Amino acid sequence: MKWFNLSAIWKEISKIRWPKKEDLLVNSVQVIIFTGFFVIYFAICLVVISALLNALGVL
C-alpha cells in the first residue's frame, strides 16, 4: 500500500479547507433554527392529529 504513509497522510490533511470561525457560527445557527422549525412543525402535527382523533372518539 504505497499511499499509506505518514507523508501522504499529512499532504492530504494540508489540503483540507477548514471552516472559518464565522462560517462555523453561521452554519450552526442555521442548523439550530432549521431544527427549531421542525420541532414546531411536528408539535403542531401532533396537536392536530390528536384533536382529530379526539373528535372521532378514538382517543
C-alpha positions in Angstrom: 0.0 0.0 0.0 2.1 2.9 -1.3 -0.5 5.6 -0.4 -0.5 4.6 3.3 2.5 6.5 4.7 2.7 9.5 7.0 3.9 12.0 4.4 1.0 11.2 2.2 -1.4 11.5 5.1 0.0 14.9 6.1 -0.1 16.0 2.5 -3.8 15.2 2.3 -4.5 16.8 5.7 -2.9 20.0 4.4 -5.4 20.1 1.5 -8.4 20.2 3.9 -10.2 23.6 3.9 -11.2 24.0 7.5 -14.2 26.4 8.0 -13.5 29.8 9.4 -15.0 30.7 12.8 -17.6 33.0 11.3 -18.7 30.3 8.8 -19.0 27.7 11.5 -21.1 30.1 13.6 -23.4 30.9 10.7 -23.9 27.3 9.8 -24.5 26.3 13.4 -27.2 29.0 13.9 -28.8 27.8 10.6 -28.9 24.2 11.8 -30.4 25.2 15.2 -33.1 27.4 13.5 -33.9 24.7 11.0 -34.2 22.1 13.8 -36.4 24.5 15.8 -38.8 24.8 12.8 -39.1 21.0 12.6 -39.8 20.8 16.3 -42.6 23.4 15.9 -43.9 21.6 12.8 -44.1 18.2 14.4 -45.6 19.6 17.6 -48.4 21.3 15.5 -48.9 18.0 13.6 -49.2 16.1 16.9 -51.7 18.6 18.2 -53.8 18.5 15.0 -53.8 14.7 14.8 -54.6 14.3 18.5 -57.5 16.7 18.1 -58.8 14.8 15.0 -58.6 11.5 16.9 -60.4 13.0 19.9 -63.1 14.4 17.6 -63.5 10.9 16.1 -63.7 9.4 19.6 -60.6 7.2 19.0 -58.7 8.7 22.0 
